[in-house]
Amino acid sequence: MGFEQLAELRDRLRAEKQQAQGERPERPERPKQRKRDAAPQQAKPREQDPAVEAIWRLQKHFPLAFPVNPAPKVPLKEGILKDAEQHLALLGLSLEQLKLGVAAWCTSSRYWASMVENAPRLDLNGQAVGTVTAGQALHAKQQAARKRGQARRKQSKRKEGAKESPQAPAVDAEAQQPAS
């Protein structure tokens, strides 16, 4: 998600909260754009990605287990997916969407950073139901390092691709001459 999309999401959530409290929503300040620079209206980011939609709904209904950024993520109870499956109707999600959302949540760097030894694991209501073991903390640390390495390799490939200009492949003059 880009910064503009996150800002739009923040503003929309503020407006929904104010409407729920009976206040008149304030209009967010937007940077002025020239008409020719304005991008065509696109679907909202959470409507494009079922995982993002699922995470948004989990955050709305279970804010202690799925805190909104910048609050740090918390280690979740082992088997949290089974608990969340009991609330599919409340969440308005399919089982596949729920699985995508929980998987995306639990494979992020912020989540792995929360997985430190003896940290409490929380259920959907924010109640501690276990702790992170040393092995789980080590695994999370390894996963975070692996993801950072992948990101660095991807970034260096992009830089290399930007430095090289697209040219036709060099052709060997001898290979083009007809054999006699």
N, C-alpha and C positions, 0 to 999 in steps of 0.2 A: 504494500500500500504506500502511495506517495504522500508527501506532506499535505498537499492540497486535499487529497481524499480524507486523510485523517482529520484535518481541520473542518471539512464539511461534515464528517460524521460527528465530531464534537459539537458543532453548532446545532445539528439536527437533534442530538440527544438532549442538549440544553433546552431547546424549544419544546421538546416532548415533555420534559420534566416540568417546565413552567406551565404548560397547558394542563398537566395532571394536577398541579397545585392551584390552578385557577387563575394564574397570572397571565398577563398578555406577553407573548414572546417578543423579545427584542430582535430586531433585524441585525444579523451579523454584518460587520463591515467587510466589504469585498474590495479587492483591488480593482481599480477601473481598467477596463480593457477596451481596446479599439475593436470595433465590430469585425474587422477582417482578421484580427488575432484570436478572437474568441473561438474556442473549440466547440464542435457540435455537441449538443446535449447527449450524454451517455447514461447508461443505466447506473444506478448507485452501486458502489463497490460490493456491498454485502449482498446485493441481488445477483451479482455476477458469479460469485463464488459460494457454493453451498457450505464450505467449511467456515468461511467468514460469517455467513448467516447463522450457522449453528453456534459459533462462539459468541456472537452478539446476543443470541437468545439465552445461552447458558449464563452469560454475564448479567443479563437482566433478571433472571429468576434465581440465580445462585451466586450473588455478588461476593460472598465470603470465600467460596471455592474457586471462583473465576474472576479475580479482581481486574479492574480496568487499568490499563497502563496510565500513569507511570508507577502505580503501586506494584511491588514485586509479586511475581507469581508464587504460589505456595505448592508444596508437594501434595499430590492428591492421594486419597486412599487407594490401595490396590483393589481393583475391581470396581472403580468408580463408574465405568461404562455400564455395568449391570444395574447399578443404582439409578443412573440417569435414564436407562431404558424404561424404568417404571414411570417416568414423567414425560414420555413422548407426546402425549395428548396436550399436556400443559405447555410444552415447548413448541408444539406445532411443527415438529420435525419428523422426517422419516428416519428409520434406523440407520440407513446409509449416510444420511446427512450428519446424524449424531456421531457416528463412527469417524467420519472425516473431520468433524470439528474437534473431537477429543484427541484424535491422532495429531492434528496440526498443533493443538495446544501443548501436548506433551512432548513434542519433538522440537520445540523452540529453544534457543539459547537461554532465554530468560527462565524457562522452566528448569533446564538443566542446572542453571546457576542456583536455583532454589534448593536443589537436591544435595544438601550437605548432611553429613553424618549426624544422627540424633535429632534432625529437624522433625517436627510433628507432621504427620500426614493427616489431611483434613477430608471429611466427608462433604456431601453437598451442602449441609447446613453450617459448615465451618467448625465442626466439632473434631477434636483430635481423636483419631482412632488407631494410631500406630506411629512408628518413627521410621526414618530413613536409615537403613543399615549401612555399614561401611562399604560393603560390596556394591550396593546400589549407588552410593555417592561416588565411588570410583568409576563405575560404569557411566554415570552422567558426566563426569569430568572428561572421560575418554570421548564420549559422543560430542561434547562441546568442542574439544580440540580437533576432532575429525571434521566437524562442520566448518570450523575456522579455516582449516587447511583447504577444504574444498572451495571455500569462498575466495581464498587467496589465489588458488590455481585459476579459478574462473576469471578473476580480475586481471591476472597477468596475461591470460590468453586474450582478453579484450584489448589490453594495451598493445600486445604484439600485433593483433589484427589491425589496430588503428595506425600503427607505424608503417605497416606494409601497405603499399598502394596496390589496388587490384590491377595486375598486368597479365597479359597473355603469357602462357608458359614459354620459356625459352625453347627454341626448336633447333635441333642439331642439323646443320646444313648438309652434312654428309648423308644423314638418314633420309633426306628429302630427294636426293639425286637418284634417278632411276638406275637400276642395275643393268650393266651392259653385257 
